[in-house]
Amino acid sequence: MGTKLIPVFDIGNVFMDWNPMYLFRKLFESEEEARWFHETICTHGWNLEFDRGKPYFQGISEKIAEYPKYWREIEAFDSRWMEMTRRLFPSTIAVHDELIALGHKTYAITNFSAEKWRLVLPQWSFLQKFDGIVVSGIDRLVKPDPAIFELFLARFGLRAKDCVFVDDNANNVGVARNLGFETVHLTDPLTLRSDLIALGFDLKPNG
């Protein structure tokens, strides 16, 4: 089993390739229009409010009132949400399965709307294998707020120094590190295996 560190994962862009631009490119004729829409209307900050617990019907309605010309594209942010995920990462799922087979408990802390969480949980079986997950939209806290990490530790009776937190977002990783977590800033899912081996996990080098 190697190290006794407890792996704690982010979900988006660690287990799944998520980017609103995958959808927006289908809605607009040019890359420039799609990018403008993402940077001006359906922005990262606006989406974070759903991750914080705002209902989709409310956020969509408010945004359509602000930009009625784009009502179809704004509505698609909800109705075609699944098209923002291009694929799951087999390499990460394989590492997770191997960790479980080695006897590790695994956890996750994810920025995810409660509504979309209920949508994907039955579809993505890897989510059902975690021993516990803190979902921002359910608890109304979002990373990188330290409070969501503290909630995670309290809920599952863990200590930061006993956990390794894996996330693609440098801000989230920085907060976790400041709280005492061992951390992995994952810039490429294909490096996850070697990153964890370097921390002492008894994973097979080549999967």
C-alpha positions as CSV (number, residue, x, y, z in Angstrom):
1,M,0.0,0.0,0.0
2,G,3.0,2.3,0.4
3,T,2.3,5.8,1.7
4,K,-0.5,6.3,4.2
5,L,-1.5,9.6,2.6
6,I,-5.2,9.8,1.7
7,P,-5.9,10.9,-1.9
8,V,-8.4,13.8,-2.3
9,F,-9.3,14.7,-5.8
10,D,-10.8,17.5,-7.7
11,I,-13.2,16.2,-10.5
12,G,-13.3,18.7,-13.3
13,N,-10.2,18.6,-15.6
14,V,-8.8,15.8,-13.4
15,F,-11.3,13.1,-14.2
16,M,-13.2,14.8,-17.1
17,D,-12.3,17.2,-19.9
18,W,-14.7,20.1,-19.2
19,N,-14.7,23.4,-21.0
20,P,-17.7,25.6,-21.9
21,M,-16.0,26.5,-25.2
22,Y,-16.7,22.9,-26.5
23,L,-20.4,24.0,-26.5
24,F,-20.0,27.6,-27.5
25,R,-18.0,26.7,-30.6
26,K,-21.2,24.8,-31.7
27,L,-23.4,27.8,-31.1
28,F,-21.4,30.4,-33.0
29,E,-19.9,30.6,-36.5
30,S,-16.5,31.9,-35.4
31,E,-14.0,31.2,-32.7
32,E,-14.0,35.0,-32.0
33,E,-17.8,35.1,-31.4
34,A,-17.7,32.0,-29.1
35,R,-14.8,33.4,-27.1
36,W,-16.5,36.8,-26.8
37,F,-19.7,35.1,-25.5
38,H,-17.7,33.2,-22.9
39,E,-15.7,36.2,-21.7
40,T,-18.7,38.6,-21.7
41,I,-22.0,36.7,-21.1
42,C,-21.6,33.1,-19.8
43,T,-18.4,33.8,-17.9
44,H,-16.4,31.7,-15.5
45,G,-17.6,33.9,-12.6
46,W,-21.2,33.5,-13.6
47,N,-20.9,29.7,-13.8
48,L,-19.3,29.7,-10.3
49,E,-22.5,31.0,-8.9
50,F,-24.2,27.7,-10.0
51,D,-21.3,25.9,-8.3
52,R,-22.1,27.9,-5.2
53,G,-25.7,26.7,-5.2
54,K,-27.7,29.2,-7.4
55,P,-30.5,27.3,-9.2
56,Y,-30.1,27.1,-13.0
57,F,-33.6,28.5,-13.7
58,Q,-32.7,31.6,-11.7
59,G,-29.3,32.2,-13.2
60,I,-30.4,31.5,-16.8
61,S,-33.5,33.8,-16.4
62,E,-31.5,36.6,-15.0
63,K,-28.9,36.4,-17.8
64,I,-31.5,36.2,-20.5
65,A,-33.1,39.4,-19.1
66,E,-29.8,41.1,-19.4
67,Y,-29.0,39.8,-22.9
68,P,-32.3,38.9,-24.5
69,K,-30.7,38.7,-28.0
70,Y,-28.7,35.6,-26.9
71,W,-31.5,33.8,-25.1
72,R,-31.0,30.6,-27.2
73,E,-27.3,30.4,-26.4
74,I,-27.8,31.2,-22.8
75,E,-30.5,28.6,-22.5
76,A,-28.1,26.1,-24.0
77,F,-25.7,26.6,-21.1
78,D,-28.3,24.6,-19.1
79,S,-30.1,22.4,-21.7
80,R,-26.9,21.3,-23.5
81,W,-24.6,21.3,-20.4
82,M,-23.3,17.8,-21.1
83,E,-21.7,19.0,-24.3
84,M,-19.2,21.0,-22.3
85,T,-17.6,17.7,-21.3
86,R,-15.6,16.3,-24.2
87,R,-14.5,13.1,-22.5
88,L,-13.5,11.4,-19.3
89,F,-9.8,10.7,-18.7
90,P,-9.3,6.9,-18.7
91,S,-5.8,7.3,-17.2
92,T,-7.1,9.1,-14.1
93,I,-10.0,6.6,-13.7
94,A,-7.4,3.7,-13.9
95,V,-5.3,5.3,-11.2
96,H,-8.3,5.8,-9.0
97,D,-9.4,2.1,-9.5
98,E,-5.8,1.0,-8.7
99,L,-5.7,3.1,-5.5
100,I,-9.0,1.5,-4.4
101,A,-7.7,-2.0,-5.2
102,L,-4.6,-1.2,-3.1
103,G,-6.9,-0.5,-0.1
104,H,-6.8,3.3,-0.1
105,K,-9.9,5.3,0.8
106,T,-10.4,8.1,-1.7
107,Y,-12.2,11.4,-1.5
108,A,-13.1,14.4,-3.6
109,I,-13.7,18.2,-3.2
110,T,-15.4,19.5,-6.3
111,N,-16.9,22.8,-7.6
112,F,-20.1,21.4,-9.1
113,S,-23.7,22.6,-9.2
114,A,-26.0,20.4,-7.2
115,E,-28.3,20.0,-10.2
116,K,-25.6,18.9,-12.6
117,W,-24.1,16.6,-9.9
118,R,-27.4,14.7,-9.8
119,L,-27.3,14.5,-13.5
120,V,-23.8,12.9,-13.8
121,L,-23.7,10.8,-10.7
122,P,-25.7,7.9,-12.2
123,Q,-23.9,8.2,-15.5
124,W,-20.3,8.3,-14.4
125,S,-19.7,5.2,-12.3
126,F,-16.2,6.3,-11.1
127,L,-18.0,9.0,-9.0
128,Q,-19.8,6.2,-7.0
129,K,-16.5,4.7,-5.9
130,F,-15.3,7.5,-3.7
131,D,-15.6,7.2,0.1
132,G,-16.9,10.7,0.4
133,I,-17.3,13.8,-1.7
134,V,-17.9,17.5,-0.8
135,V,-19.9,19.1,-3.6
136,S,-19.8,22.9,-3.6
137,G,-23.3,23.4,-4.9
138,I,-24.7,21.3,-2.1
139,D,-22.7,22.9,0.7
140,R,-22.7,26.4,-0.9
141,L,-19.0,26.8,-0.6
142,V,-16.6,27.0,-3.5
143,K,-12.9,26.5,-3.9
144,P,-10.6,28.2,-3.3
145,D,-12.4,29.3,-0.1
146,P,-10.5,27.6,2.8
147,A,-13.9,26.9,4.4
148,I,-14.7,24.2,1.9
149,F,-11.5,22.4,2.8
150,E,-12.1,22.8,6.5
151,L,-15.7,21.4,6.0
152,F,-14.2,18.4,4.2
153,L,-11.8,17.6,7.0
154,A,-14.5,18.0,9.7
155,R,-17.1,16.0,7.9
156,F,-14.8,13.0,7.3
157,G,-12.7,13.3,10.5
158,L,-9.4,13.8,8.6
159,R,-6.3,15.9,9.2
160,A,-4.9,18.0,6.4
161,K,-1.3,16.6,6.9
162,D,-2.6,13.1,6.3
163,C,-4.1,14.0,2.9
164,V,-2.8,14.8,-0.6
165,F,-5.0,17.1,-2.6
166,V,-4.9,16.9,-6.4
167,D,-6.3,19.8,-8.5
168,D,-5.7,21.4,-11.9
169,N,-6.3,24.9,-10.4
170,A,-3.2,26.5,-8.9
171,N,-5.2,28.8,-6.6
172,N,-7.0,25.8,-5.1
173,V,-3.8,23.9,-4.7
174,G,-2.2,26.9,-3.0
175,V,-5.0,27.2,-0.4
176,A,-4.9,23.5,0.3
177,R,-1.1,23.6,0.8
178,N,-1.4,26.6,3.2
179,L,-3.9,24.5,5.2
180,G,-1.4,21.7,5.6
181,F,-2.3,19.3,2.7
182,E,0.3,17.6,0.6
183,T,-0.6,18.8,-2.9
184,V,-0.3,17.9,-6.6
185,H,-0.9,20.6,-9.1
186,L,-2.0,18.5,-12.0
187,T,-1.3,20.2,-15.4
188,D,-1.7,16.9,-17.4
189,P,-3.8,14.0,-16.4
190,L,-1.2,11.6,-17.9
191,T,1.3,12.6,-15.2
192,L,-1.0,11.8,-12.2
193,R,0.4,8.2,-11.9
194,S,4.0,9.4,-11.7
195,D,3.1,12.3,-9.4
196,L,1.5,9.9,-6.9
197,I,4.3,7.4,-7.2
198,A,6.7,10.2,-6.3
199,L,4.7,10.7,-3.1
200,G,5.1,7.0,-2.2
201,F,2.0,5.4,-3.6
202,D,2.6,1.8,-4.7
203,L,1.1,2.3,-8.2
204,K,2.4,0.3,-11.2
205,P,4.8,2.6,-13.1
206,N,3.2,2.0,-16.5
207,G,-0.4,1.4,-15.5
